[in-house]
Amino acid sequence: MNKEKTLSLLGLAMRAGKLITGEELTVKDIQNNKSAFVFVAADASENTRKKIKDKCSYYKVSCNCELLQSEISQAIGRTRMIVGVNDRGFARKFEELTKG
């Protein structure tokens, strides 16, 4: 995973207003088929990671659990553990960056 590019793109997506943050709002967007990609902090609780991963797999949304909360928070400028990407273009780019 190209962490540096992923984090800078995360910041760009936040400034563009294409992110939803927080557990409840992200879960709601996953269920409503709005989120196309989800980041969950690697240091989030086991229950939180499992809940989000299960929702993502059920609704066929890509999920990444490699970034730390501090990295996500610094990139978006808010203290968050869970971030949903609500733009297909950004989601495709995150797929490329996290897979390769």
N, CA, C and O atoms as CSV, one atom per row, in Angstrom:
chain,resi,resn,atom,element,x,y,z
A,1,MET,N,N,0.839,-1.186,0.000
A,1,MET,CA,C,0.000,0.000,0.000
A,1,MET,C,C,0.881,1.246,0.000
A,1,MET,O,O,1.845,1.331,0.761
A,2,ASN,N,N,0.551,2.198,-0.845
A,2,ASN,CA,C,1.273,3.456,-0.880
A,2,ASN,C,C,0.619,4.402,0.135
A,2,ASN,O,O,-0.316,5.134,-0.193
A,3,LYS,N,N,1.130,4.372,1.372
A,3,LYS,CA,C,0.509,5.086,2.485
A,3,LYS,C,C,0.510,6.597,2.294
A,3,LYS,O,O,-0.485,7.264,2.579
A,4,GLU,N,N,1.622,7.134,1.815
A,4,GLU,CA,C,1.737,8.583,1.661
A,4,GLU,C,C,0.700,9.124,0.671
A,4,GLU,O,O,0.023,10.112,0.955
A,5,LYS,N,N,0.579,8.474,-0.491
A,5,LYS,CA,C,-0.391,8.910,-1.499
A,5,LYS,C,C,-1.820,8.709,-1.006
A,5,LYS,O,O,-2.692,9.543,-1.247
A,6,THR,N,N,-2.050,7.600,-0.315
A,6,THR,CA,C,-3.384,7.316,0.215
A,6,THR,C,C,-3.820,8.394,1.193
A,6,THR,O,O,-4.953,8.872,1.131
A,7,LEU,N,N,-2.922,8.780,2.098
A,7,LEU,CA,C,-3.257,9.795,3.095
A,7,LEU,C,C,-3.470,11.170,2.467
A,7,LEU,O,O,-4.364,11.906,2.884
A,8,SER,N,N,-2.665,11.525,1.474
A,8,SER,CA,C,-2.855,12.830,0.834
A,8,SER,C,C,-4.161,12.849,0.031
A,8,SER,O,O,-4.845,13.872,-0.016
A,9,LEU,N,N,-4.506,11.726,-0.596
A,9,LEU,CA,C,-5.776,11.640,-1.326
A,9,LEU,C,C,-6.955,11.684,-0.350
A,9,LEU,O,O,-8.009,12.234,-0.668
A,10,LEU,N,N,-6.774,11.112,0.819
A,10,LEU,CA,C,-7.814,11.152,1.855
A,10,LEU,C,C,-8.088,12.602,2.266
A,10,LEU,O,O,-9.240,13.005,2.426
A,11,GLY,N,N,-7.024,13.370,2.433
A,11,GLY,CA,C,-7.175,14.784,2.759
A,11,GLY,C,C,-7.872,15.552,1.649
A,11,GLY,O,O,-8.711,16.414,1.914
A,12,LEU,N,N,-7.528,15.243,0.413
A,12,LEU,CA,C,-8.146,15.888,-0.748
A,12,LEU,C,C,-9.647,15.559,-0.808
A,12,LEU,O,O,-10.476,16.435,-1.054
A,13,ALA,N,N,-9.975,14.285,-0.580
A,13,ALA,CA,C,-11.381,13.865,-0.594
A,13,ALA,C,C,-12.169,14.564,0.511
A,13,ALA,O,O,-13.337,14.905,0.327
A,14,MET,N,N,-11.525,14.774,1.660
A,14,MET,CA,C,-12.189,15.469,2.767
A,14,MET,C,C,-12.484,16.917,2.378
A,14,MET,O,O,-13.584,17.419,2.608
A,15,ARG,N,N,-11.501,17.577,1.793
A,15,ARG,CA,C,-11.695,18.966,1.378
A,15,ARG,C,C,-12.745,19.076,0.267
A,15,ARG,O,O,-13.431,20.093,0.151
A,16,ALA,N,N,-12.864,18.034,-0.540
A,16,ALA,CA,C,-13.853,18.023,-1.624
A,16,ALA,C,C,-15.250,17.666,-1.112
A,16,ALA,O,O,-16.225,17.731,-1.860
A,17,GLY,N,N,-15.342,17.292,0.152
A,17,GLY,CA,C,-16.640,16.953,0.738
A,17,GLY,C,C,-17.159,15.593,0.322
A,17,GLY,O,O,-18.369,15.373,0.289
A,18,LYS,N,N,-16.255,14.678,0.003
A,18,LYS,CA,C,-16.649,13.354,-0.473
A,18,LYS,C,C,-16.513,12.267,0.595
A,18,LYS,O,O,-16.636,11.083,0.281
A,19,LEU,N,N,-16.261,12.648,1.850
A,19,LEU,CA,C,-16.108,11.671,2.927
A,19,LEU,C,C,-17.229,11.801,3.942
A,19,LEU,O,O,-17.767,12.885,4.166
A,20,ILE,N,N,-17.567,10.682,4.549
A,20,ILE,CA,C,-18.463,10.661,5.696
A,20,ILE,C,C,-17.642,10.073,6.841
A,20,ILE,O,O,-16.952,9.071,6.652
A,21,THR,N,N,-17.706,10.676,8.017
A,21,THR,CA,C,-16.864,10.211,9.111
A,21,THR,C,C,-17.704,9.766,10.293
A,21,THR,O,O,-18.825,10.235,10.492
A,22,GLY,N,N,-17.151,8.864,11.066
A,22,GLY,CA,C,-17.838,8.362,12.250
A,22,GLY,C,C,-18.524,7.041,11.960
A,22,GLY,O,O,-18.920,6.765,10.827
A,23,GLU,N,N,-18.660,6.227,13.003
A,23,GLU,CA,C,-19.175,4.872,12.828
A,23,GLU,C,C,-20.631,4.836,12.363
A,23,GLU,O,O,-20.941,4.187,11.364
A,24,GLU,N,N,-21.514,5.516,13.063
A,24,GLU,CA,C,-22.940,5.426,12.743
A,24,GLU,C,C,-23.260,5.966,11.349
A,24,GLU,O,O,-23.996,5.336,10.590
A,25,LEU,N,N,-22.707,7.132,11.017
A,25,LEU,CA,C,-22.975,7.715,9.702
A,25,LEU,C,C,-22.415,6.855,8.579
A,25,LEU,O,O,-23.038,6.712,7.528
A,26,THR,N,N,-21.234,6.280,8.805
A,26,THR,CA,C,-20.625,5.426,7.782
A,26,THR,C,C,-21.445,4.158,7.579
A,26,THR,O,O,-21.678,3.747,6.442
A,27,VAL,N,N,-21.885,3.534,8.673
A,27,VAL,CA,C,-22.710,2.321,8.563
A,27,VAL,C,C,-24.001,2.630,7.803
A,27,VAL,O,O,-24.435,1.841,6.964
A,28,LYS,N,N,-24.605,3.768,8.097
A,28,LYS,CA,C,-25.840,4.168,7.412
A,28,LYS,C,C,-25.591,4.345,5.912
A,28,LYS,O,O,-26.407,3.929,5.090
A,29,ASP,N,N,-24.451,4.968,5.559
A,29,ASP,CA,C,-24.121,5.171,4.146
A,29,ASP,C,C,-23.799,3.854,3.443
A,29,ASP,O,O,-24.102,3.692,2.261
A,30,ILE,N,N,-23.188,2.918,4.159
A,30,ILE,CA,C,-22.915,1.598,3.579
A,30,ILE,C,C,-24.248,0.923,3.254
A,30,ILE,O,O,-24.422,0.366,2.170
A,31,GLN,N,N,-25.176,0.976,4.190
A,31,GLN,CA,C,-26.485,0.335,3.995
A,31,GLN,C,C,-27.292,0.999,2.879
A,31,GLN,O,O,-28.056,0.331,2.183
A,32,ASN,N,N,-27.123,2.310,2.710
A,32,ASN,CA,C,-27.845,3.037,1.667
A,32,ASN,C,C,-27.100,3.051,0.333
A,32,ASN,O,O,-27.494,3.754,-0.597
A,33,ASN,N,N,-26.033,2.279,0.246
A,33,ASN,CA,C,-25.239,2.149,-0.979
A,33,ASN,C,C,-24.634,3.483,-1.419
A,33,ASN,O,O,-24.510,3.739,-2.617
A,34,LYS,N,N,-24.259,4.331,-0.466
A,34,LYS,CA,C,-23.620,5.601,-0.787
A,34,LYS,C,C,-22.104,5.506,-0.690
A,34,LYS,O,O,-21.393,6.086,-1.511
A,35,SER,N,N,-21.602,4.778,0.307
A,35,SER,CA,C,-20.157,4.635,0.476
A,35,SER,C,C,-19.626,3.584,-0.486
A,35,SER,O,O,-20.207,2.509,-0.636
A,36,ALA,N,N,-18.513,3.911,-1.133
A,36,ALA,CA,C,-17.915,2.990,-2.093
A,36,ALA,C,C,-16.614,2.391,-1.565
A,36,ALA,O,O,-16.110,1.411,-2.113
A,37,PHE,N,N,-16.077,2.980,-0.506
A,37,PHE,CA,C,-14.831,2.494,0.094
A,37,PHE,C,C,-14.826,2.959,1.549
A,37,PHE,O,O,-15.282,4.062,1.850
A,38,VAL,N,N,-14.312,2.124,2.448
A,38,VAL,CA,C,-14.305,2.466,3.872
A,38,VAL,C,C,-12.923,2.222,4.460
A,38,VAL,O,O,-12.286,1.202,4.196
A,39,PHE,N,N,-12.475,3.181,5.263
A,39,PHE,CA,C,-11.252,3.021,6.041
A,39,PHE,C,C,-11.632,2.833,7.496
A,39,PHE,O,O,-12.420,3.602,8.048
A,40,VAL,N,N,-11.065,1.800,8.118
A,40,VAL,CA,C,-11.231,1.580,9.551
A,40,VAL,C,C,-9.835,1.565,10.149
A,40,VAL,O,O,-8.944,0.889,9.635
A,41,ALA,N,N,-9.641,2.300,11.221
A,41,ALA,CA,C,-8.318,2.370,11.842
A,41,ALA,C,C,-7.887,0.997,12.349
A,41,ALA,O,O,-8.689,0.247,12.906
A,42,ALA,N,N,-6.615,0.683,12.148
A,42,ALA,CA,C,-6.066,-0.593,12.597
A,42,ALA,C,C,-6.111,-0.708,14.112
A,42,ALA,O,O,-6.176,-1.812,14.654
A,43,ASP,N,N,-6.076,0.439,14.801
A,43,ASP,CA,C,-6.103,0.419,16.261
A,43,ASP,C,C,-7.508,0.649,16.827
A,43,ASP,O,O,-7.657,0.943,18.013
A,44,ALA,N,N,-8.538,0.516,15.981
A,44,ALA,CA,C,-9.928,0.553,16.471
A,44,ALA,C,C,-10.183,-0.757,17.224
A,44,ALA,O,O,-9.449,-1.730,17.047
A,45,SER,N,N,-11.205,-0.779,18.050
A,45,SER,CA,C,-11.491,-1.983,18.831
A,45,SER,C,C,-11.845,-3.150,17.901
A,45,SER,O,O,-12.292,-2.948,16.772
A,46,GLU,N,N,-11.640,-4.347,18.390
A,46,GLU,CA,C,-11.911,-5.557,17.605
A,46,GLU,C,C,-13.382,-5.601,17.180
A,46,GLU,O,O,-13.692,-5.953,16.042
A,47,ASN,N,N,-14.286,-5.241,18.099
A,47,ASN,CA,C,-15.724,-5.240,17.791
A,47,ASN,C,C,-16.056,-4.253,16.683
A,47,ASN,O,O,-16.829,-4.566,15.778
A,48,THR,N,N,-15.479,-3.077,16.751
A,48,THR,CA,C,-15.729,-2.044,15.738
A,48,THR,C,C,-15.237,-2.505,14.372
A,48,THR,O,O,-15.950,-2.388,13.376
A,49,ARG,N,N,-14.007,-3.034,14.328
A,49,ARG,CA,C,-13.462,-3.512,13.048
A,49,ARG,C,C,-14.327,-4.629,12.469
A,49,ARG,O,O,-14.612,-4.640,11.271
A,50,LYS,N,N,-14.743,-5.564,13.317
A,50,LYS,CA,C,-15.566,-6.679,12.850
A,50,LYS,C,C,-16.918,-6.186,12.333
A,50,LYS,O,O,-17.390,-6.637,11.290
A,51,LYS,N,N,-17.534,-5.264,13.063
A,51,LYS,CA,C,-18.842,-4.738,12.659
A,51,LYS,C,C,-18.765,-4.081,11.284
A,51,LYS,O,O,-19.598,-4.338,10.415
A,52,ILE,N,N,-17.760,-3.233,11.099
A,52,ILE,CA,C,-17.622,-2.522,9.825
A,52,ILE,C,C,-17.246,-3.493,8.702
A,52,ILE,O,O,-17.799,-3.412,7.605
A,53,LYS,N,N,-16.318,-4.401,8.965
A,53,LYS,CA,C,-15.929,-5.382,7.935
A,53,LYS,C,C,-17.125,-6.226,7.510
A,53,LYS,O,O,-17.310,-6.487,6.322
A,54,ASP,N,N,-17.945,-6.659,8.486
A,54,ASP,CA,C,-19.123,-7.470,8.169
A,54,ASP,C,C,-20.121,-6.695,7.313
A,54,ASP,O,O,-20.662,-7.228,6.344
A,55,LYS,N,N,-20.363,-5.434,7.676
A,55,LYS,CA,C,-21.269,-4.594,6.879
A,55,LYS,C,C,-20.726,-4.424,5.462
A,55,LYS,O,O,-21.465,-4.528,4.483
A,56,CYS,N,N,-19.425,-4.161,5.370
A,56,CYS,CA,C,-18.798,-3.959,4.059
A,56,CYS,C,C,-18.892,-5.210,3.190
A,56,CYS,O,O,-19.191,-5.119,1.999
A,57,SER,N,N,-18.640,-6.372,3.777
A,57,SER,CA,C,-18.689,-7.592,2.970
A,57,SER,C,C,-20.130,-7.911,2.554
A,57,SER,O,O,-20.358,-8.382,1.440
A,58,TYR,N,N,-21.092,-7.660,3.427
A,58,TYR,CA,C,-22.494,-7.923,3.094
A,58,TYR,C,C,-22.971,-7.019,1.963
A,58,TYR,O,O,-23.651,-7.478,1.045
A,59,TYR,N,N,-22.618,-5.732,2.025
A,59,TYR,CA,C,-23.061,-4.766,1.017
A,59,TYR,C,C,-22.052,-4.591,-0.121
A,59,TYR,O,O,-22.203,-3.701,-0.957
A,60,LYS,N,N,-21.029,-5.439,-0.149
A,60,LYS,CA,C,-20.006,-5.448,-1.205
A,60,LYS,C,C,-19.305,-4.093,-1.367
A,60,LYS,O,O,-19.219,-3.542,-2.464
A,61,VAL,N,N,-18.808,-3.575,-0.235
A,61,VAL,CA,C,-18.060,-2.322,-0.211
A,61,VAL,C,C,-16.635,-2.664,0.206
A,61,VAL,O,O,-16.431,-3.420,1.155
A,62,SER,N,N,-15.651,-2.113,-0.496
A,62,SER,CA,C,-14.252,-2.371,-0.155
A,62,SER,C,C,-13.910,-1.723,1.179
A,62,SER,O,O,-14.386,-0.633,1.496
A,63,CYS,N,N,-13.073,-2.414,1.958
A,63,CYS,CA,C,-12.717,-1.931,3.285
A,63,CYS,C,C,-11.211,-2.084,3.490
A,63,CYS,O,O,-10.618,-3.081,3.078
A,64,ASN,N,N,-10.603,-1.092,4.124
A,64,ASN,CA,C,-9.174,-1.132,4.408
A,64,ASN,C,C,-8.950,-0.880,5.888
A,64,ASN,O,O,-9.487,0.074,6.451
A,65,CYS,N,N,-8.152,-1.739,6.516
A,65,CYS,CA,C,-7.886,-1.629,7.961
A,65,CYS,C,C,-6.391,-1.479,8.247
A,65,CYS,O,O,-5.918,-1.937,9.287
A,66,GLU,N,N,-5.646,-0.849,7.348
A,66,GLU,CA,C,-4.195,-0.765,7.510
A,66,GLU,C,C,-3.710,0.535,8.142
A,66,GLU,O,O,-2.605,0.576,8.683
A,67,LEU,N,N,-4.509,1.592,8.086
A,67,LEU,CA,C,-4.071,2.889,8.611
A,67,LEU,C,C,-4.392,3.012,10.100
A,67,LEU,O,O,-5.377,2.452,10.581
A,68,LEU,N,N,-3.558,3.743,10.813
A,68,LEU,CA,C,-3.801,3.994,12.229
A,68,LEU,C,C,-4.739,5.184,12.394
A,68,LEU,O,O,-4.884,6.006,11.489
A,69,GLN,N,N,-5.375,5.265,13.563
A,69,GLN,CA,C,-6.282,6.370,13.817
A,69,GLN,C,C,-5.567,7.715,13.708
A,69,GLN,O,O,-6.120,8.679,13.179
A,70,SER,N,N,-4.339,7.771,14.210
A,70,SER,CA,C,-3.587,9.030,14.162
A,70,SER,C,C,-3.326,9.455,12.718
A,70,SER,O,O,-3.374,10.645,12.408
A,71,GLU,N,N,-3.052,8.499,11.837
A,71,GLU,CA,C,-2.801,8.820,10.425
A,71,GLU,C,C,-4.070,9.312,9.734
A,71,GLU,O,O,-4.043,10.303,9.004
A,72,ILE,N,N,-5.180,8.616,9.968
A,72,ILE,CA,C,-6.459,9.024,9.376
A,72,ILE,C,C,-6.845,10.411,9.881
A,72,ILE,O,O,-7.227,11.284,9.102
A,73,SER,N,N,-6.740,10.601,11.189
A,73,SER,CA,C,-7.126,11.869,11.809
A,73,SER,C,C,-6.296,13.030,11.284
A,73,SER,O,O,-6.826,14.107,11.010
A,74,GLN,N,N,-5.002,12.811,11.144
A,74,GLN,CA,C,-4.130,13.870,10.640
A,74,GLN,C,C,-4.461,14.197,9.185
A,74,GLN,O,O,-4.438,15.362,8.788
A,75,ALA,N,N,-4.767,13.179,8.399
A,75,ALA,CA,C,-5.060,13.388,6.978
A,75,ALA,C,C,-6.343,14.193,6.770
A,75,ALA,O,O,-6.404,15.045,5.884
A,76,ILE,N,N,-7.368,13.926,7.586
A,76,ILE,CA,C,-8.661,14.599,7.364
A,76,ILE,C,C,-8.873,15.797,8.277
A,76,ILE,O,O,-9.815,16.563,8.076
A,77,GLY,N,N,-8.012,15.972,9.279
A,77,GLY,CA,C,-8.112,17.130,10.154
A,77,GLY,C,C,-9.138,16.995,11.264
A,77,GLY,O,O,-9.493,17.984,11.905
A,78,ARG,N,N,-9.616,15.780,11.497
A,78,ARG,CA,C,-10.569,15.498,12.572
A,78,ARG,C,C,-10.183,14.175,13.213
A,78,ARG,O,O,-9.616,13.305,12.552
A,79,THR,N,N,-10.485,14.017,14.495
A,79,THR,CA,C,-10.176,12.765,15.170
A,79,THR,C,C,-11.254,11.740,14.833
A,79,THR,O,O,-12.367,11.807,15.354
A,80,ARG,N,N,-10.923,10.801,13.968
A,80,ARG,CA,C,-11.878,9.769,13.540
A,80,ARG,C,C,-11.168,8.430,13.371
A,80,ARG,O,O,-9.975,8.374,13.073
A,81,MET,N,N,-11.930,7.350,13.567
A,81,MET,CA,C,-11.412,5.997,13.352
A,81,MET,C,C,-12.006,5.363,12.099
A,81,MET,O,O,-11.424,4.445,11.521
A,82,ILE,N,N,-13.172,5.862,11.683
A,82,ILE,CA,C,-13.868,5.270,10.549
A,82,ILE,C,C,-14.236,6.367,9.552
A,82,ILE,O,O,-14.797,7.399,9.918
A,83,VAL,N,N,-13.904,6.117,8.282
A,83,VAL,CA,C,-14.167,7.095,7.226
A,83,VAL,C,C,-14.734,6.361,6.013
A,83,VAL,O,O,-14.163,5.374,5.551
A,84,GLY,N,N,-15.860,6.853,5.506
A,84,GLY,CA,C,-16.451,6.291,4.306
A,84,GLY,C,C,-16.256,7.243,3.133
A,84,GLY,O,O,-16.414,8.455,3.283
A,85,VAL,N,N,-15.914,6.704,1.972
A,85,VAL,CA,C,-15.699,7.508,0.765
A,85,VAL,C,C,-16.972,7.434,-0.078
A,85,VAL,O,O,-17.372,6.351,-0.505
A,86,ASN,N,N,-17.609,8.583,-0.320
A,86,ASN,CA,C,-18.882,8.622,-1.036
A,86,ASN,C,C,-18.753,9.064,-2.478
A,86,ASN,O,O,-19.691,9.633,-3.036
A,87,ASP,N,N,-17.625,8.816,-3.082
A,87,ASP,CA,C,-17.405,9.187,-4.476
A,87,ASP,C,C,-16.742,8.008,-5.184
A,87,ASP,O,O,-15.705,7.517,-4.736
A,88,ARG,N,N,-17.329,7.557,-6.274
A,88,ARG,CA,C,-16.814,6.367,-6.983
A,88,ARG,C,C,-15.409,6.591,-7.540
A,88,ARG,O,O,-14.596,5.667,-7.546
A,89,GLY,N,N,-15.118,7.790,-8.001
A,89,GLY,CA,C,-13.793,8.092,-8.541
A,89,GLY,C,C,-12.710,7.998,-7.476
A,89,GLY,O,O,-11.672,7.371,-7.690
A,90,PHE,N,N,-12.954,8.623,-6.325
A,90,PHE,CA,C,-12.011,8.523,-5.216
A,90,PHE,C,C,-11.891,7.064,-4.763
A,90,PHE,O,O,-10.794,6.592,-4.465
A,91,ALA,N,N,-13.012,6.362,-4.714
A,91,ALA,CA,C,-13.003,4.961,-4.264
A,91,ALA,C,C,-12.129,4.098,-5.172
A,91,ALA,O,O,-11.368,3.259,-4.689
A,92,ARG,N,N,-12.238,4.303,-6.494
A,92,ARG,CA,C,-11.413,3.535,-7.437
A,92,ARG,C,C,-9.931,3.802,-7.206
A,92,ARG,O,O,-9.112,2.884,-7.245
A,93,LYS,N,N,-9.598,5.055,-6.968
A,93,LYS,CA,C,-8.194,5.422,-6.745
A,93,LYS,C,C,-7.679,4.812,-5.431
A,93,LYS,O,O,-6.543,4.341,-5.368
A,94,PHE,N,N,-8.510,4.823,-4.394
A,94,PHE,CA,C,-8.128,4.193,-3.125
A,94,PHE,C,C,-7.924,2.694,-3.310
A,94,PHE,O,O,-7.023,2.111,-2.706
A,95,GLU,N,N,-8.760,2.063,-4.148
A,95,GLU,CA,C,-8.606,0.630,-4.454
A,95,GLU,C,C,-7.220,0.384,-5.048
A,95,GLU,O,O,-6.499,-0.516,-4.617
A,96,GLU,N,N,-6.859,1.195,-6.042
A,96,GLU,CA,C,-5.551,1.047,-6.699
A,96,GLU,C,C,-4.407,1.229,-5.696
A,96,GLU,O,O,-3.473,0.430,-5.644
A,97,LEU,N,N,-4.504,2.299,-4.903
A,97,LEU,CA,C,-3.419,2.616,-3.971
A,97,LEU,C,C,-3.253,1.577,-2.870
A,97,LEU,O,O,-2.127,1.280,-2.469
A,98,THR,N,N,-4.360,1.018,-2.373
A,98,THR,CA,C,-4.255,0.065,-1.268
A,98,THR,C,C,-3.915,-1.341,-1.739
A,98,THR,O,O,-3.347,-2.128,-0.981
A,99,LYS,N,N,-4.255,-1.663,-2.978
A,99,LYS,CA,C,-3.936,-3.004,-3.484
A,99,LYS,C,C,-2.489,-3.106,-3.980
A,99,LYS,O,O,-1.839,-4.138,-3.812
A,100,GLY,N,N,-2.000,-2.042,-4.583
A,100,GLY,CA,C,-0.685,-2.109,-5.197
A,100,GLY,C,C,0.302,-1.342,-4.417
A,100,GLY,O,O,1.474,-1.287,-4.789
